[in-house]
Amino acid sequence: MNCEISKIKIGNQLQHLLEVNGFNISDNVLFENLGLNQLNLQRYLNNEQTPTLEDTIRQANFFNTSVDFITGNSKYVLDTWDYNFLEEFFLYSSEKIKDHFDNRHNMDIASEDSIETILIGLLTYMTLSRTGKSFEDLTEEEIANKKDAFREIISLFHSCITMSNQDCFDIKELRALNRSIVDYLFGDYSFANERIFNGLEDNTVESQNDRVQLLKACINQNIDRSHRVVKMLNELTE
């Protein structure tokens, strides 16, 4: 049985890092920060020398990347100083999120758009994962409802981005849209209050006293809103 372990080769990764950072093999800054001389560095580039763990960590820190990239275990540099960092990070993150859904939620995310994949991961975390649940814990109907909601939220997100990128964009438009959503959530005629009211008609869980209090609250909200409307009308007609 052959138990020989392949030697770690860092030549290609090291050459790439030298090129993208504008270094020459004879630059003294490399020797000062990597603890190497030119001969050692050349041997690394030629894959003739295997780095120690200490050398690998020093190289990763100096080039602002990971040990995984240096050793060829990852294709992502993830250098935060790189102008393309965000794009690379999103690609990296989308792969990890797909792996997570496959392993933890038993679900395949078909999207090829890395941003959409990240948004699905974010939405899942905010609405599901923080409760300790996965999609495997939901019924088929609940899964379908979650997916439909996610699609609409992501579509709304893209619409808002498109709106903000228009030459004629006015922040007031986005604020108005946000206010409409907030009113829909928490206003006097919000769907939440409507859902509560509808549920009271055939509710068998809430006690009679609780139902009375909820109904009074609905009446008070409508009375208060009516008073505000009358006040504004009087001010306009005076």
C-alpha positions in Angstrom: 0.0 0.0 0.0 1.4 3.3 -1.1 0.9 5.9 1.7 3.1 8.6 0.1 1.7 12.1 0.6 1.9 14.4 -2.4 4.2 17.4 -1.8 2.5 20.8 -1.5 3.3 22.9 -4.6 2.8 26.6 -4.3 4.7 27.9 -7.4 1.6 28.8 -9.5 -0.2 30.5 -6.7 2.9 32.4 -5.6 3.6 33.5 -9.2 0.1 34.8 -9.5 0.4 36.8 -6.2 3.7 38.3 -7.3 2.2 39.4 -10.7 -1.1 40.9 -9.4 0.8 42.8 -6.6 3.5 44.1 -9.0 6.4 42.4 -7.3 9.7 41.3 -8.9 11.5 38.2 -7.7 14.4 40.4 -6.7 12.4 42.9 -4.6 14.0 43.2 -1.2 10.6 43.8 0.4 9.8 40.1 -0.3 12.9 38.9 1.4 12.3 41.2 4.4 8.7 40.1 4.9 8.8 36.5 3.9 12.1 35.6 5.6 13.5 34.2 2.3 16.4 34.8 0.0 16.1 34.9 -3.8 17.2 31.3 -4.1 14.5 30.0 -1.8 11.9 32.1 -3.5 12.9 30.7 -6.9 12.8 27.2 -5.6 9.2 27.8 -4.4 8.3 29.2 -7.8 9.8 26.2 -9.5 7.9 23.8 -7.1 11.3 22.4 -6.0 10.8 23.2 -2.4 7.9 22.4 0.0 7.0 25.3 2.3 6.8 24.8 6.1 3.5 25.7 7.8 5.2 28.8 9.3 6.4 30.0 5.8 2.9 29.4 4.3 1.2 31.4 7.1 3.7 34.2 6.6 3.1 34.3 2.8 -0.7 34.3 3.3 -0.5 37.2 5.7 1.9 39.2 3.5 -0.3 38.8 0.4 -3.5 39.2 2.3 -4.9 35.9 1.2 -5.6 32.5 2.8 -3.4 29.4 3.5 -6.0 27.5 1.4 -5.1 29.6 -1.6 -1.4 29.4 -1.1 -1.5 25.6 -0.9 -3.8 25.3 -3.9 -6.8 24.1 -1.8 -8.9 27.1 -2.9 -9.1 29.0 -6.2 -10.2 32.2 -4.4 -7.5 34.7 -3.4 -10.0 36.9 -1.4 -7.7 39.8 -1.1 -9.7 42.6 0.4 -7.4 45.2 -1.2 -8.2 43.8 -4.7 -10.8 45.9 -6.7 -12.4 42.7 -7.7 -12.7 41.4 -4.1 -16.5 41.8 -3.9 -17.2 39.9 -7.1 -14.8 37.1 -6.0 -16.3 37.0 -2.5 -19.8 36.7 -3.8 -18.8 33.8 -6.1 -17.1 32.1 -3.2 -20.0 32.8 -0.8 -22.6 31.5 -3.3 -20.8 28.2 -3.6 -20.6 27.8 0.1 -24.3 28.7 0.5 -25.3 26.1 -2.2 -23.2 23.5 -0.3 -25.0 24.5 2.9 -28.5 24.2 1.4 -27.5 20.8 -0.1 -26.1 19.5 3.2 -28.4 21.1 5.8 -31.7 21.8 4.0 -31.6 18.9 1.5 -32.4 21.5 -1.2 -30.7 22.3 -4.5 -30.5 26.1 -5.4 -30.7 26.2 -9.1 -29.9 29.9 -9.5 -26.7 30.7 -11.4 -26.8 34.3 -10.1 -24.4 34.6 -7.2 -26.2 37.6 -5.8 -29.6 35.8 -5.9 -28.0 32.8 -4.1 -26.7 35.1 -1.4 -30.1 36.8 -1.0 -31.8 33.4 -0.7 -29.2 32.5 2.0 -29.8 35.7 3.8 -33.6 35.4 3.7 -33.4 31.8 4.9 -31.2 32.9 7.8 -33.5 35.8 8.8 -36.7 33.8 8.6 -35.8 30.2 9.3 -32.3 29.3 10.3 -32.1 31.5 13.4 -35.0 29.4 14.8 -32.8 26.2 14.5 -35.0 24.9 11.7 -34.3 24.0 8.1 -36.5 23.5 5.0 -36.6 19.8 5.9 -38.7 20.8 9.0 -41.4 22.4 6.9 -44.4 20.9 5.0 -44.5 21.0 1.2 -47.0 23.9 1.4 -44.9 25.9 3.8 -41.8 25.4 1.6 -43.8 26.5 -1.5 -45.0 29.6 0.4 -41.4 30.5 1.6 -40.1 30.1 -2.0 -42.8 32.3 -3.4 -42.2 35.0 -0.7 -38.4 34.9 -1.3 -39.0 35.4 -5.1 -41.1 38.4 -4.5 -38.7 39.9 -1.9 -35.7 39.4 -4.3 -37.7 40.9 -7.2 -38.5 43.9 -5.0 -34.9 44.2 -4.1 -33.8 44.3 -7.7 -36.6 46.8 -8.5 -35.3 49.2 -5.8 -31.8 48.9 -7.1 -32.9 49.6 -10.6 -34.9 52.6 -9.4 -32.0 54.1 -7.5 -29.7 53.8 -10.6 -32.0 55.9 -12.8 -30.6 59.4 -13.7 -33.9 60.9 -12.7 -34.1 59.1 -9.3 -35.4 61.0 -6.4 -34.8 59.6 -2.9 -38.3 60.7 -2.0 -39.7 58.0 -4.3 -37.9 55.2 -2.4 -38.9 56.7 0.9 -42.5 56.8 -0.2 -42.3 53.2 -1.2 -40.8 52.3 2.2 -43.5 54.2 4.0 -46.2 52.4 2.1 -44.7 49.1 3.2 -44.4 50.2 6.8 -48.1 51.4 6.7 -49.1 48.1 5.3 -47.3 46.3 8.1 -48.2 48.5 11.1 -50.8 51.0 10.0 -54.4 51.1 11.1 -55.5 49.1 8.0 -52.5 46.8 7.9 -52.8 43.2 6.8 -51.7 42.2 10.3 -54.8 43.8 11.8 -56.9 42.5 9.0 -55.6 39.0 9.7 -56.4 39.3 13.4 -59.9 40.6 12.7 -60.7 37.8 10.2 -59.4 35.3 12.7 -61.7 36.6 15.4 -64.8 35.6 13.4 -64.2 31.9 13.8 -61.6 31.9 16.6 -61.9 29.1 19.0 -58.5 29.5 20.7 -58.6 33.0 22.2 -60.6 33.5 25.3 -63.8 35.6 25.1 -62.1 38.4 27.1 -59.1 38.5 24.7 -61.4 38.6 21.7 -63.3 41.5 23.3 -60.1 43.4 23.9 -58.9 42.9 20.4 -62.2 44.0 18.9 -62.2 47.1 21.0 -58.6 47.9 19.9 -59.7 47.6 16.2 -62.6 50.0 16.9 -60.3 52.5 18.8 -57.8 52.5 15.9 -60.5 53.3 13.4 -62.0 56.0 15.6 -58.6 57.6 16.1 -57.9 57.6 12.4 -61.3 59.2 11.7 -60.7 62.0 14.2 -57.4 62.7 12.5 -59.0 62.8 9.0 -61.8 65.2 10.3 -59.2 67.5 11.8 -57.2 67.7 8.6 -60.4 68.3 6.6 -61.4 71.1 8.9 -57.9 72.7 8.6 -58.1 72.6 4.8 -61.6 74.1 4.6 -61.1 76.9 7.2 
